[in-house]
Amino acid sequence: MRYIGNKENIVEKIHSILAANNICGKRLFDLFAGTTGVGRYFKQLGYQVDSSDIMYMSYCLQKAYIENNQTPKFDKILPIIHNNGQIQSLFYTPLELVLSYLDSVAPIKGFIYNNYTPDGTLHLEVPRLYFTGDNGAKIDAIRIKIEEWKSAELINESEYYILLACLLESVSLYANVAGVYAAFYKKWDPRAIKPLKLRPILLTNNNQKNRVFNADSLSILYEIDTDILYLDPPYNERQYLPNYHVLETIAKYDNPQIKGVTGMRPYDKEKSVFCNAKSALQALKKVAECSKYKYLVLSYNSEGIMKQEDIISLLSNYGDVVLEQFEYNRFKSNNNGLSRTKKKVFEQLYILKR
Ligand SMILES: C[S@@+](CC[C@H](N)C(=O)[O-])C[C@H]1O[C@@H](n2cnc3c(N)ncnc32)[C@H](O)[C@@H]1O
């Protein structure tokens, strides 16, 4: 998934830097999980992984990829789908069969259609072009069906979150945006006019009890008792929720009171103290002081709002600190003028051995 600060492409590099510094263990806590790319990587290495994020859309991904160790069987819903004669195949996994059924449900003009497609927002001065009318109504129909199945106990909790994760991952491939949802294109990107098709997600099993949370990091420090505490907070003033508000609404499907040109949901509870230089440093201090870990690893950015000398000086109060850095292509979004002109920044790893 395209996500600001997504570490999927560099997590292997991060791991090799940690290995070169003799940072290893059996447990990792990913406190700012986002897309779960880091947790997933360490999970497949056999680590016991805990993770958390303030965004509910991330929690859905964490429930599916990190907490879940099962291959979903969908043993209650599959016979019902089969009886309806909607799908026939011996060659697909249960997840693929369920997705193929969901792909065929009749469209519904629900919250997404009515607020994020031009067909549903024609009455607005600027109709919203996040999804085509067909894709918007399909997203509504799929989201409603998943909820109906959960309420009728036709799918279990992990199956529920796996389906939501498939929906979120798939939707982001058809959204008419330049990576973030703080704005939509005024014309259709060719990607967005294709009919939406659900894609299965890949799951791993580490045979361990992995825990996931949907919380402000500062509120769950007492839950942290790990070998590697991995921190990947925001490194600038841009809050995450406005950039992913549509995905958050699809995940929660809670009919929020939206406003403005982009149909923004309220986000007072998802505002992060890490998006302000002063409060970020105070928060980092609290995390370093109040959590139990052998190693604290902070992923940051050479252009981040906390200053390098302040971070080193703060972390040095708790043990030995090493700073490793490497050049990296930043996330490209047309939303940020800087991104287009200046593409190279340093990805930094502050490694604290307690
Ligand atoms: C740089 S991104 C993490 C990216 C992630 N490592 C990945 O690979 O996708 C920062 C994440 O921190 C989350 N976040 C920001 N402030 C938070 C807070 N106070 N508590 C918990 N999560 C927070 C955001 O929602 C966002 O998902």
The ligand as an SDF file (V2000), in Angstrom:
LIG
                    3D

 27 29  0  0  0  0  0  0  0  0999 V2000
    5.9430    6.7350    9.3850 C   0  0  0  0  0  0  0  0  0  0  0  0
    4.3780    5.9980    9.6130 S   0  0  0  0  0  0  0  0  0  0  0  0
    4.7710    4.3310    9.9720 C   0  0  0  0  0  0  0  0  0  0  0  0
    5.0210    3.5620    8.7300 C   0  0  0  0  0  0  0  0  0  0  0  0
    5.2040    2.0900    8.9690 C   0  0  0  0  0  0  0  0  0  0  0  0
    6.4690    1.7980    9.5960 N   0  0  0  0  0  0  0  0  0  0  0  0
    5.0890    1.3560    7.6590 C   0  0  0  0  0  0  0  0  0  0  0  0
    6.0610    0.6890    7.2480 O   0  0  0  0  0  0  0  0  0  0  0  0
    4.0290    1.4300    7.0390 O   0  0  0  0  0  0  0  0  0  0  0  0
    3.8660    6.6320   11.1500 C   0  0  0  0  0  0  0  0  0  0  0  0
    2.6340    5.9790   11.7550 C   0  0  0  0  0  0  0  0  0  0  0  0
    2.4980    6.4470   13.0880 O   0  0  0  0  0  0  0  0  0  0  0  0
    1.1330    6.5510   13.3980 C   0  0  0  0  0  0  0  0  0  0  0  0
    1.0490    7.4570   14.5510 N   0  0  0  0  0  0  0  0  0  0  0  0
    1.2940    8.7820   14.5810 C   0  0  0  0  0  0  0  0  0  0  0  0
    1.2170    9.2470   15.8280 N   0  0  0  0  0  0  0  0  0  0  0  0
    0.9200    8.1940   16.6210 C   0  0  0  0  0  0  0  0  0  0  0  0
    0.7460    8.0410   18.0100 C   0  0  0  0  0  0  0  0  0  0  0  0
    0.8080    9.0840   18.8420 N   0  0  0  0  0  0  0  0  0  0  0  0
    0.4640    6.8080   18.4800 N   0  0  0  0  0  0  0  0  0  0  0  0
    0.3700    5.7600   17.6470 C   0  0  0  0  0  0  0  0  0  0  0  0
    0.5390    5.8380   16.3030 N   0  0  0  0  0  0  0  0  0  0  0  0
    0.8260    7.0460   15.8100 C   0  0  0  0  0  0  0  0  0  0  0  0
    0.4900    7.0400   12.1330 C   0  0  0  0  0  0  0  0  0  0  0  0
   -0.8770    6.7380   12.1060 O   0  0  0  0  0  0  0  0  0  0  0  0
    1.3060    6.2910   11.0780 C   0  0  0  0  0  0  0  0  0  0  0  0
    0.6730    5.0970   10.7060 O   0  0  0  0  0  0  0  0  0  0  0  0
  1  2  1  0
  2  3  1  0
  2 10  1  0
  3  4  1  0
  4  5  1  0
  5  6  1  0
  5  7  1  0
  7  8  2  0
  7  9  1  0
 10 11  1  0
 11 12  1  0
 11 26  1  0
 12 13  1  0
 13 14  1  0
 13 24  1  0
 14 15  1  0
 14 23  1  0
 15 16  2  0
 16 17  1  0
 17 18  1  0
 17 23  2  0
 18 19  1  0
 18 20  2  0
 20 21  1  0
 21 22  2  0
 22 23  1  0
 24 25  1  0
 24 26  1  0
 26 27  1  0
M  CHG  2   2   1   9  -1
M  END
$$$$
